[in-house]
Amino acid sequence: MPANSSLYAYLHGQFTPLDRAFLHVSDLAVQRGYGVFDFFKVHAGQPLFLEAYLDRFYRSAQLLELAVPLARPALRAVIEELIERNRLPLSGVKLLLTGGYSANGYEPGAPNLVVTEQPLALPTPAQVAAGIRLITYDYVRELPAAKSINYVTGIRLLQQLKARGAGEVLYHHQGVITESPRANFFIVKHDHTVVTPATDVLAGITRQNLLSLPESPYRLTEGLVTLAEVYQAKEAFLTSTTKRVLPVVQIDDVVLGTGQPGPVTRALLQALLGLEAHQSRPAAAPVG
């Protein structure tokens, strides 16, 4: 997305117009693709599930042995000021931590922290009603628990996606399902048990929100999910910050269930929308 000259970013310890926010070519994010990021939604000035995203951001940085230059309260203050400066009704905030300016193009320097905010488009009702088609690919991300900036495989497969009329890739390793490049994956079994892969996956915040639903008529759990089970599933769906709960209607050449978004998927989407609505309400002012 081209930089919007009316928006601000945070870089090198200060707020600057987004169209003037640049990193030097010596940064390891440029030289070697070394860095981590995170991304969360902001609705009406309220960041949704912020603490969970910050937990994951700091955990990803630790896994890549990168020191976040701001303590958590200071980073939270930066986010709040950026949101106030940009005043977007619906947006996504990206936290990017790079390997820093490297003297030799290989060894990390002091990490660079970049915080940006852009307008956000979510799936339309028509897109949700149609669902998405996936293709499978045998691959496991390095350091799956870290939200790294390395998306080489997913991006390399974009042309194959287009050629096959699919919207996303579903990774597996020797028939054991893991995740998609930008989403977690769930299946709905014929007894209405809802299962998401337990290992070699990023701990998605939307994924965790569904697993932690306080009241759900369905049993949601983590476990082993095989490609054979996926092809036999009654329903399937992807979850992510931007996709929310997006129905999957076909995988490879196999149509799932009726080929339409199913009732369990639709119910879980409504449950997630309820959680988001609760999060987006401004906190009540203290009494007295």
DRENDO-1510 file (C-alpha; in Angstrom, 1 decimal, always signed):
<recs>
REC; n; res; u; v; w
REC; 1; MET; +0.0; +0.0; +0.0 .
REC; 2; PRO; +1.5; +3.4; -1.0 .
REC; 3; ALA; +2.4; +5.7; +2.0 .
REC; 4; ASN; -0.4; +8.1; +2.9 .
REC; 5; SER; +1.1; +11.5; +3.3 .
REC; 6; SER; -1.6; +12.5; +5.9 .
REC; 7; LEU; -0.6; +9.7; +8.3 .
REC; 8; TYR; +2.1; +9.4; +10.9 .
REC; 9; ALA; +4.5; +6.6; +11.8 .
REC; 10; TYR; +6.9; +6.1; +14.7 .
REC; 11; LEU; +10.5; +5.5; +13.8 .
REC; 12; HIS; +13.9; +6.3; +15.4 .
REC; 13; GLY; +12.2; +7.4; +18.6 .
REC; 14; GLN; +9.9; +10.0; +17.1 .
REC; 15; PHE; +6.7; +10.5; +15.1 .
REC; 16; THR; +7.2; +11.3; +11.5 .
REC; 17; PRO; +5.0; +11.6; +8.4 .
REC; 18; LEU; +4.5; +8.1; +7.0 .
REC; 19; ASP; +5.7; +9.1; +3.5 .
REC; 20; ARG; +9.1; +10.1; +5.1 .
REC; 21; ALA; +9.6; +7.1; +7.3 .
REC; 22; PHE; +12.6; +5.1; +5.9 .
REC; 23; LEU; +15.2; +2.6; +7.0 .
REC; 24; HIS; +18.7; +2.5; +5.7 .
REC; 25; VAL; +19.6; -0.3; +3.2 .
REC; 26; SER; +22.1; -1.8; +5.8 .
REC; 27; ASP; +19.2; -2.9; +8.0 .
REC; 28; LEU; +19.1; -6.7; +8.4 .
REC; 29; ALA; +15.4; -6.6; +7.5 .
REC; 30; VAL; +16.6; -5.6; +4.0 .
REC; 31; GLN; +19.8; -7.5; +3.9 .
REC; 32; ARG; +18.7; -10.8; +5.3 .
REC; 33; GLY; +14.9; -10.6; +6.1 .
REC; 34; TYR; +15.7; -10.7; +9.8 .
REC; 35; GLY; +13.0; -9.2; +12.1 .
REC; 36; VAL; +9.6; -9.8; +13.7 .
REC; 37; PHE; +6.3; -8.0; +13.6 .
REC; 38; ASP; +2.8; -8.0; +14.9 .
REC; 39; PHE; -0.4; -6.5; +13.7 .
REC; 40; PHE; -3.7; -5.6; +15.5 .
REC; 41; LYS; -7.0; -3.9; +14.6 .
REC; 42; VAL; -8.1; -0.5; +15.9 .
REC; 43; HIS; -11.8; +0.4; +15.9 .
REC; 44; ALA; -13.0; +3.8; +16.8 .
REC; 45; GLY; -9.7; +4.6; +18.5 .
REC; 46; GLN; -9.7; +1.4; +20.5 .
REC; 47; PRO; -7.0; -1.2; +19.9 .
REC; 48; LEU; -8.6; -4.7; +20.1 .
REC; 49; PHE; -7.0; -7.3; +22.3 .
REC; 50; LEU; -3.8; -5.2; +22.6 .
REC; 51; GLU; -2.3; -6.9; +25.6 .
REC; 52; ALA; -2.4; -10.3; +23.9 .
REC; 53; TYR; -0.7; -8.8; +20.8 .
REC; 54; LEU; +2.0; -7.1; +22.9 .
REC; 55; ASP; +2.6; -10.4; +24.7 .
REC; 56; ARG; +3.2; -12.1; +21.3 .
REC; 57; PHE; +5.4; -9.3; +20.0 .
REC; 58; TYR; +7.8; -9.4; +22.9 .
REC; 59; ARG; +7.8; -13.2; +22.8 .
REC; 60; SER; +8.7; -13.1; +19.0 .
REC; 61; ALA; +11.5; -10.6; +19.7 .
REC; 62; GLN; +12.9; -12.8; +22.4 .
REC; 63; LEU; +12.9; -15.9; +20.1 .
REC; 64; LEU; +15.0; -14.0; +17.6 .
REC; 65; GLU; +17.1; -12.5; +20.3 .
REC; 66; LEU; +16.1; -8.9; +19.5 .
REC; 67; ALA; +15.7; -6.4; +22.3 .
REC; 68; VAL; +12.6; -4.2; +21.9 .
REC; 69; PRO; +14.0; -0.7; +22.6 .
REC; 70; LEU; +10.8; +0.4; +24.5 .
REC; 71; ALA; +9.5; -1.1; +27.7 .
REC; 72; ARG; +5.9; -2.2; +27.4 .
REC; 73; PRO; +4.3; +0.9; +29.0 .
REC; 74; ALA; +6.3; +3.2; +26.7 .
REC; 75; LEU; +5.3; +1.1; +23.6 .
REC; 76; ARG; +1.7; +1.2; +24.7 .
REC; 77; ALA; +2.0; +5.0; +25.0 .
REC; 78; VAL; +3.5; +5.3; +21.5 .
REC; 79; ILE; +0.6; +3.2; +20.1 .
REC; 80; GLU; -2.0; +5.4; +21.8 .
REC; 81; GLU; -0.4; +8.6; +20.5 .
REC; 82; LEU; -0.1; +7.2; +17.0 .
REC; 83; ILE; -3.8; +6.3; +17.0 .
REC; 84; GLU; -4.7; +9.8; +18.3 .
REC; 85; ARG; -2.6; +11.5; +15.6 .
REC; 86; ASN; -4.0; +9.5; +12.7 .
REC; 87; ARG; -7.6; +9.4; +13.8 .
REC; 88; LEU; -8.7; +6.5; +11.5 .
REC; 89; PRO; -12.1; +5.0; +12.0 .
REC; 90; LEU; -10.9; +1.4; +11.2 .
REC; 91; SER; -7.3; +0.6; +10.9 .
REC; 92; GLY; -4.5; -1.8; +11.5 .
REC; 93; VAL; -1.4; -1.0; +13.5 .
REC; 94; LYS; +1.9; -2.9; +12.6 .
REC; 95; LEU; +4.7; -3.2; +15.1 .
REC; 96; LEU; +8.0; -4.0; +13.2 .
REC; 97; LEU; +11.3; -4.8; +14.9 .
REC; 98; THR; +14.2; -5.3; +12.6 .
REC; 99; GLY; +17.7; -6.7; +13.0 .
REC; 100; GLY; +19.1; -3.2; +12.9 .
REC; 101; TYR; +21.8; -1.5; +10.8 .
REC; 102; SER; +24.5; -4.2; +10.3 .
REC; 103; ALA; +28.1; -3.3; +9.7 .
REC; 104; ASN; +28.8; -6.4; +7.7 .
REC; 105; GLY; +25.3; -7.3; +6.4 .
REC; 106; TYR; +25.0; -10.4; +8.7 .
REC; 107; GLU; +25.5; -9.5; +12.3 .
REC; 108; PRO; +22.6; -7.6; +14.0 .
REC; 109; GLY; +22.9; -4.0; +15.1 .
REC; 110; ALA; +20.7; -2.1; +17.5 .
REC; 111; PRO; +17.1; -3.1; +16.5 .
REC; 112; ASN; +14.9; -0.6; +14.7 .
REC; 113; LEU; +11.4; -0.3; +16.0 .
REC; 114; VAL; +8.8; +0.9; +13.4 .
REC; 115; VAL; +5.1; +1.5; +14.3 .
REC; 116; THR; +2.7; +2.2; +11.4 .
REC; 117; GLU; -1.0; +2.6; +11.0 .
REC; 118; GLN; -3.1; +2.2; +7.8 .
REC; 119; PRO; -6.8; +2.0; +6.9 .
REC; 120; LEU; -8.0; -1.6; +7.1 .
REC; 121; ALA; -10.5; -3.5; +4.9 .
REC; 122; LEU; -12.1; -6.6; +6.4 .
REC; 123; PRO; -13.9; -9.4; +4.5 .
REC; 124; THR; -17.2; -8.3; +3.1 .
REC; 125; PRO; -20.4; -10.1; +3.7 .
REC; 126; ALA; -20.2; -11.4; +0.1 .
REC; 127; GLN; -16.7; -12.8; +0.7 .
REC; 128; VAL; -17.8; -14.5; +3.9 .
REC; 129; ALA; -20.8; -16.0; +2.1 .
REC; 130; ALA; -18.7; -17.3; -0.7 .
REC; 131; GLY; -15.9; -18.7; +1.4 .
REC; 132; ILE; -12.3; -19.3; +0.3 .
REC; 133; ARG; -10.5; -22.1; -1.6 .
REC; 134; LEU; -7.1; -23.4; -0.4 .
REC; 135; ILE; -4.3; -25.4; -1.9 .
REC; 136; THR; -2.0; -27.5; +0.2 .
REC; 137; TYR; +1.8; -27.4; +0.4 .
REC; 138; ASP; +4.3; -29.4; +2.4 .
REC; 139; TYR; +6.2; -26.8; +4.5 .
REC; 140; VAL; +6.9; -25.9; +8.1 .
REC; 141; ARG; +8.0; -22.4; +9.0 .
REC; 142; GLU; +11.3; -22.0; +10.8 .
REC; 143; LEU; +10.6; -20.9; +14.4 .
REC; 144; PRO; +6.8; -21.3; +14.1 .
REC; 145; ALA; +6.2; -19.6; +17.5 .
REC; 146; ALA; +7.8; -16.4; +16.2 .
REC; 147; LYS; +5.9; -14.0; +14.0 .
REC; 148; SER; +8.9; -13.3; +11.8 .
REC; 149; ILE; +9.0; -11.2; +8.6 .
REC; 150; ASN; +10.0; -14.2; +6.5 .
REC; 151; TYR; +7.1; -14.9; +4.1 .
REC; 152; VAL; +9.3; -16.2; +1.2 .
REC; 153; THR; +7.3; -19.4; +0.7 .
REC; 154; GLY; +3.9; -17.9; +0.9 .
REC; 155; ILE; +4.8; -15.1; -1.5 .
REC; 156; ARG; +6.5; -17.5; -3.9 .
REC; 157; LEU; +3.3; -19.5; -4.2 .
REC; 158; LEU; +1.1; -16.5; -5.1 .
REC; 159; GLN; +1.2; -17.3; -8.8 .
REC; 160; GLN; +0.3; -20.9; -8.1 .
REC; 161; LEU; -2.7; -19.7; -6.1 .
REC; 162; LYS; -3.9; -17.5; -8.9 .
REC; 163; ALA; -3.4; -20.2; -11.5 .
REC; 164; ARG; -5.6; -22.6; -9.4 .
REC; 165; GLY; -8.2; -20.1; -8.4 .
REC; 166; ALA; -7.4; -20.3; -4.7 .
REC; 167; GLY; -7.2; -17.6; -2.1 .
REC; 168; GLU; -4.6; -19.1; +0.4 .
REC; 169; VAL; -2.2; -21.9; +1.0 .
REC; 170; LEU; -2.6; -24.5; +3.8 .
REC; 171; TYR; +0.7; -25.8; +5.0 .
REC; 172; HIS; +1.2; -29.4; +6.1 .
REC; 173; HIS; +4.2; -31.7; +6.8 .
REC; 174; GLN; +3.9; -35.2; +5.6 .
REC; 175; GLY; +0.2; -35.0; +5.8 .
REC; 176; VAL; +0.0; -33.3; +9.2 .
REC; 177; ILE; -1.7; -29.8; +9.0 .
REC; 178; THR; +0.0; -26.8; +10.5 .
REC; 179; GLU; -1.3; -23.3; +9.4 .
REC; 180; SER; -1.6; -20.9; +6.5 .
REC; 181; PRO; +1.0; -18.2; +5.8 .
REC; 182; ARG; -1.3; -15.5; +7.3 .
REC; 183; ALA; -3.9; -17.4; +9.3 .
REC; 184; ASN; -4.6; -20.3; +11.6 .
REC; 185; PHE; -6.8; -23.2; +10.5 .
REC; 186; PHE; -9.7; -25.1; +12.1 .
REC; 187; ILE; -11.8; -28.0; +11.0 .
REC; 188; VAL; -15.3; -28.9; +12.1 .
REC; 189; LYS; -15.8; -32.6; +12.5 .
REC; 190; HIS; -19.1; -34.4; +11.9 .
REC; 191; ASP; -19.8; -34.4; +15.7 .
REC; 192; HIS; -19.4; -30.6; +15.7 .
REC; 193; THR; -16.0; -30.8; +17.5 .
REC; 194; VAL; -13.8; -28.0; +16.3 .
REC; 195; VAL; -10.1; -28.7; +16.1 .
REC; 196; THR; -7.1; -26.5; +15.3 .
REC; 197; PRO; -3.5; -27.8; +14.9 .
REC; 198; ALA; -1.6; -27.8; +18.2 .
REC; 199; THR; +2.1; -27.8; +17.1 .
REC; 200; ASP; +4.3; -25.9; +14.7 .
REC; 201; VAL; +1.9; -23.0; +14.5 .
REC; 202; LEU; +1.9; -19.3; +15.4 .
REC; 203; ALA; -0.2; -18.7; +18.5 .
REC; 204; GLY; -2.9; -16.6; +16.7 .
REC; 205; ILE; -4.8; -14.1; +18.9 .
REC; 206; THR; -8.1; -14.8; +17.0 .
REC; 207; ARG; -7.4; -18.5; +17.4 .
REC; 208; GLN; -6.9; -18.1; +21.1 .
REC; 209; ASN; -10.0; -16.0; +21.4 .
REC; 210; LEU; -12.1; -18.7; +19.9 .
REC; 211; LEU; -10.5; -21.5; +22.0 .
REC; 212; SER; -11.2; -19.4; +25.1 .
REC; 213; LEU; -14.8; -18.5; +24.3 .
REC; 214; PRO; -16.6; -18.5; +27.7 .
REC; 215; GLU; -19.9; -19.9; +26.4 .
REC; 216; SER; -19.9; -22.0; +23.2 .
REC; 217; PRO; -22.2; -24.8; +22.2 .
REC; 218; TYR; -19.3; -26.4; +20.5 .
REC; 219; ARG; -16.2; -28.1; +21.8 .
REC; 220; LEU; -13.1; -26.2; +20.6 .
REC; 221; THR; -9.8; -27.9; +21.1 .
REC; 222; GLU; -6.2; -28.1; +19.9 .
REC; 223; GLY; -4.9; -31.4; +18.5 .
REC; 224; LEU; -3.5; -33.4; +15.6 .
REC; 225; VAL; -5.2; -32.6; +12.3 .
REC; 226; THR; -4.3; -34.7; +9.3 .
REC; 227; LEU; -4.8; -34.0; +5.6 .
REC; 228; ALA; -7.1; -37.0; +5.4 .
REC; 229; GLU; -9.3; -35.5; +8.2 .
REC; 230; VAL; -9.4; -32.2; +6.5 .
REC; 231; TYR; -10.7; -33.7; +3.3 .
REC; 232; GLN; -13.5; -35.4; +5.3 .
REC; 233; ALA; -14.3; -32.4; +7.4 .
REC; 234; LYS; -17.9; -31.1; +7.6 .
REC; 235; GLU; -16.6; -27.5; +7.7 .
REC; 236; ALA; -13.3; -25.6; +7.9 .
REC; 237; PHE; -12.3; -22.0; +8.4 .
REC; 238; LEU; -9.3; -19.7; +8.7 .
REC; 239; THR; -8.8; -17.2; +11.6 .
REC; 240; SER; -6.6; -14.1; +11.7 .
REC; 241; THR; -6.8; -10.5; +12.7 .
REC; 242; THR; -7.8; -9.4; +9.2 .
REC; 243; LYS; -9.8; -12.5; +8.1 .
REC; 244; ARG; -11.7; -12.9; +11.5 .
REC; 245; VAL; -13.4; -16.2; +10.9 .
REC; 246; LEU; -13.3; -16.9; +7.1 .
REC; 247; PRO; -15.1; -20.1; +5.8 .
REC; 248; VAL; -13.1; -22.5; +3.7 .
REC; 249; VAL; -15.3; -24.3; +1.1 .
REC; 250; GLN; -12.7; -26.2; -0.9 .
REC; 251; ILE; -9.2; -27.6; -0.4 .
REC; 252; ASP; -7.3; -28.7; -3.4 .
REC; 253; ASP; -9.9; -30.5; -5.6 .
REC; 254; VAL; -12.1; -31.5; -2.6 .
REC; 255; VAL; -15.3; -29.6; -1.8 .
REC; 256; LEU; -15.9; -29.6; +1.9 .
REC; 257; GLY; -19.4; -30.4; +3.2 .
REC; 258; THR; -22.0; -28.7; +1.1 .
REC; 259; GLY; -19.5; -26.4; -0.5 .
REC; 260; GLN; -21.1; -23.5; +1.4 .
REC; 261; PRO; -20.1; -21.8; +4.7 .
REC; 262; GLY; -21.5; -24.0; +7.5 .
REC; 263; PRO; -23.6; -23.2; +10.6 .
REC; 264; VAL; -20.7; -23.8; +13.1 .
REC; 265; THR; -18.4; -21.4; +11.2 .
REC; 266; ARG; -21.1; -18.8; +11.0 .
REC; 267; ALA; -21.9; -19.1; +14.7 .
REC; 268; LEU; -18.2; -18.7; +15.7 .
REC; 269; LEU; -17.9; -15.7; +13.5 .
REC; 270; GLN; -20.8; -14.1; +15.3 .
REC; 271; ALA; -19.2; -15.0; +18.7 .
REC; 272; LEU; -16.0; -13.3; +17.6 .
REC; 273; LEU; -17.8; -10.2; +16.4 .
REC; 274; GLY; -19.4; -10.0; +19.9 .
REC; 275; LEU; -15.9; -10.2; +21.5 .
REC; 276; GLU; -14.7; -7.4; +19.2 .
REC; 277; ALA; -17.7; -5.2; +19.9 .
REC; 278; HIS; -17.1; -5.6; +23.7 .
REC; 279; GLN; -13.4; -4.7; +23.2 .
REC; 280; SER; -14.2; -1.6; +21.1 .
REC; 281; ARG; -16.3; +0.0; +23.8 .
REC; 282; PRO; -14.5; +2.8; +25.6 .
REC; 283; ALA; -13.6; +2.0; +29.2 .
REC; 284; ALA; -16.1; +3.4; +31.7 .
REC; 285; ALA; -14.9; +6.4; +33.7 .
REC; 286; PRO; -14.2; +5.7; +37.4 .
REC; 287; VAL; -17.0; +6.6; +39.7 .
REC; 288; GLY; -16.5; +9.1; +42.5 .
</recs>
